[in-house]
Amino acid sequence: MNFETYNTIANVTASNNKFYFDEDDVEITIPEGSYELQAINEFLRRIIPRKRLQYAIHDDNNKKHDIDGNDENKDFP
């Protein structure tokens, strides 16, 4: 008999799913779930450049645009 489980216990929860970067503490929310470290790394590498671009573009009122459609909330790989 062989019993194997992979990613069955959530390692990202509401208590640890926030990632902050840059001087302004830009926040990225990682969707809750069970992930390998490589998947989290790939997710952050994809989202961070988009967030940087999002905060670099300002309209006439100097408000921040959400140009990426909040891709951070899409299904996590």
C-alpha positions in Angstrom: 0.0 0.0 0.0 1.3 3.5 -0.9 -0.3 6.7 0.4 1.0 10.0 -1.1 -0.4 13.5 -0.8 0.8 16.6 -2.4 -0.3 20.2 -1.5 -3.3 19.0 0.5 -2.8 21.4 3.5 -3.0 25.1 2.7 0.4 26.8 3.3 -0.9 30.2 2.3 -3.8 31.5 4.4 -5.4 34.8 5.3 -2.9 35.2 8.1 0.2 35.0 5.8 -0.9 35.9 2.3 0.4 39.5 2.1 3.6 40.4 0.4 5.0 43.9 0.5 7.7 45.4 -1.6 9.3 48.7 -2.6 9.7 51.8 -0.5 6.0 52.5 -0.5 5.2 49.0 0.8 3.1 48.1 -2.2 0.9 45.1 -1.3 0.4 41.9 -3.2 -2.2 39.4 -2.0 -1.4 35.8 -2.7 -4.5 33.8 -3.1 -5.1 31.3 -0.3 -4.2 27.7 -1.1 -1.5 25.0 -1.2 1.6 25.9 -3.2 5.2 24.9 -3.8 7.7 27.6 -3.2 8.5 27.7 -6.9 4.9 28.5 -7.7 4.9 31.4 -5.2 8.2 32.6 -6.7 6.8 32.5 -10.2 3.6 34.3 -9.2 5.6 37.1 -7.5 8.0 37.5 -10.4 5.0 37.9 -12.7 3.0 40.3 -10.5 5.8 42.7 -9.1 6.6 44.2 -12.5 2.9 44.8 -13.2 2.4 46.5 -9.8 5.5 48.7 -10.4 4.1 49.8 -13.7 0.7 50.3 -12.2 2.0 52.7 -9.6 4.3 54.5 -12.1 1.4 55.7 -14.2 -0.7 58.5 -12.9 -3.8 60.3 -14.3 -4.4 64.1 -14.2 -5.5 63.9 -10.5 -2.4 61.9 -9.6 -4.4 58.8 -8.8 -3.0 55.4 -9.4 -4.4 53.3 -12.3 -5.1 49.6 -12.1 -3.8 48.8 -15.6 -3.3 45.1 -15.0 -6.8 44.2 -14.1 -5.8 42.9 -10.7 -4.1 39.9 -12.2 -2.9 39.0 -8.7 -6.4 37.7 -8.0 -6.5 35.3 -10.9 -6.0 31.6 -10.3 -2.7 30.9 -8.9 -0.6 28.3 -10.8 
